[in-house]
Every structure is written in structure tokens, then in C-alpha cells.
Amino acid sequence: MMKMVNNETGNKLIKLGILTAAVGLGMKYVFPIALPFLIALALARFLYPLARYLENTVRIPQAASRLLAYGIFLLAVGGIAAGMMYLIYRMGSSCLGNLDYFFQTAEELLGRCCDTMERVSGFSTQEIQRTIQKGTEGFTDGAVEYSKDAGRYMLGLLAKMFLTLIAAYLVLNDYEQIVGGMKKTKLGLYTVNLLKEMKTASWAYMKAQFSIMGMITAICILGLYVLRTPYAFWIGLAIGICDALPILGTGTVFVPWMLIEILLGGYFHALGYFIIYMVCSFVRQVLEPKLVGKRLGVPPLAVLISIYAGIWVYGGSGVILGPISALVIYELYKF
């Protein structure tokens, strides 16, 4: 009897290991390829109720209702994009208008930093400036290469966005046939149910992340106000958004800021930024597993493990892909 139980447990562990490896490889290599079509399916599902409303209530023919719903979506996205471009243009114009002031301020800060480094290290200001100049030349060369890679990445991203938009309209146009065809097979029916579970879990995860981002943004704004930092609200808001991004975080802003303040002799502000940074890090580390676990209905420890395992497997994007992979593994294991 004990031998049968051990064999059954061993088989379950083997199946779970194979499933985990398959999901990990799929999320890492297949998921990026399938992502535009998954987004297209989500967009079609989002626009389908509007299309049905136009068709049944306003009495617009089916083809015209799908096209009109899609057109409304494009207009809304275009309006948001135009507003963001206008905001960037206004900010860019303001920066260009104050370019001389920025250069003058940067030169003064560099001089003060060099003076501090001269007192600490014993090197002359001229030597430090020559070292910084050499490093800047190397940074400039690297920035050129990076800009080329960024340009290629943006072109690829635009191509994927164009593909997604076309696929979304095609899926919306034949939505009933696609969903109906999927539900006719056992695998397709399970895929539909799995997508519903993923939708619920993803929305719960996003709500948890927005809650954490709101708390961290509030902490940053309050801390910067206490330190009497200029533009505390906007800087705190930007830091909160950075913290919500997988690769970036509050340390991306606060760590260089602390170092600059130390070089300039602003030890009080450096200590204040360090405290804000530590509080934000503590809040995220404590609240993320708890809130995400509560909204997903799983233990916080399991969420924490999935996040760190996701970072180890996928890199910075593992903050999002880790919990999603764990959910997919769990649902497939039940199946």
C-alpha cells in the first residue's frame, strides 16, 4: 500500500516537473510570439459588447457595427496618443527654452561635485574632470549604439502593434465563429475556461499592483514635501510609476539622487531620500505578496515564491510573468 502511494506521489511530481518546464519554456519563447494575437483576442472581447449593442439596439448591420466599434476604439486611442504627444511637445519646448539654464546648473553641480571629490580622494579637480570627460566620451559612443538598438526595437514594436490592430479587427469580425469553434472541442472549451481564469486573475493582479503603486506614490510625495523638494508632487508621481515597472524601481531615482546629494554636501537630504527609498522597498516587499495573494486567493508565500522564481527565470519581466506562469501551471495541473 505504501509503495503504491509513493509511486502515485512520484508520478505526480514528475508530471508537475514536466508541466513546469513546459510552461517556463513556453512563456519564455512561445509567449512573446503569441502575445500580439492574445492582445488582439482581448481587444476583440472588449469591443464585442459595444458591437452587439450597436447591432441590436441601434439596428446597425453586423459588418457596419463591428467596423464602427473598431473605429470608435481607434479614435479613443488616437485621442489619448495625441494628448500624450502634445504633453511631450510642451515639456520638450519648455526644456529647450531653459536649455542654457540647465547647462549652467549642471556645470555648477559638476564643479561642486569635483571639489568634494578632490577633498575626499586627494585627486585634483583637473584630473577628476579629465576622467569624467573620458568616461563621457565612452558613454557617448555606447549611447549611439544603444540608440540604434532602441530604434530597431521601436520599429519592431510598431510592427507588432500594427499586426495586433489588424488581428483584433479580424477576430472581432468573426468573433462568434471563432469562439463557437473553440467551444466545440474539449481542448478548445478548456482553453476558453483557462482564458477566463487568466482574465480574472490578471485583473486581480493589476488591482493589487495599482494599490501598491498608489501607496508608494503617496509615500514619495509626502516624503519629498517634508524635505521641501521642488516639484514634489510630480517627482513623487514619476517615481511611483517607475516603481510599478518591472525593470525600474524607486532605487533607479533615489540611489543616484542620494549619491549626488552626498557629493554636494547635502547629507540631510541624502538621508531623507535613503529613508524614503527604504520605506518604499519595505512596503512593496511586504504588501505585494499579501495583496496579490489575497486577490488571487492563494497564500502570500506562494505569490512571493512565484515572483522571485519569475525574476530568476525571465529577468525583470518575471515580476508579472512569474505569477502568471504559476497560475497557468496550477490550472493545467488540475486539468
Order of alpha helices (4+ residues) and beta strands (2+ residues): alpha-alpha-alpha-alpha-alpha-alpha-alpha-alpha-alpha-alpha-alpha-alpha
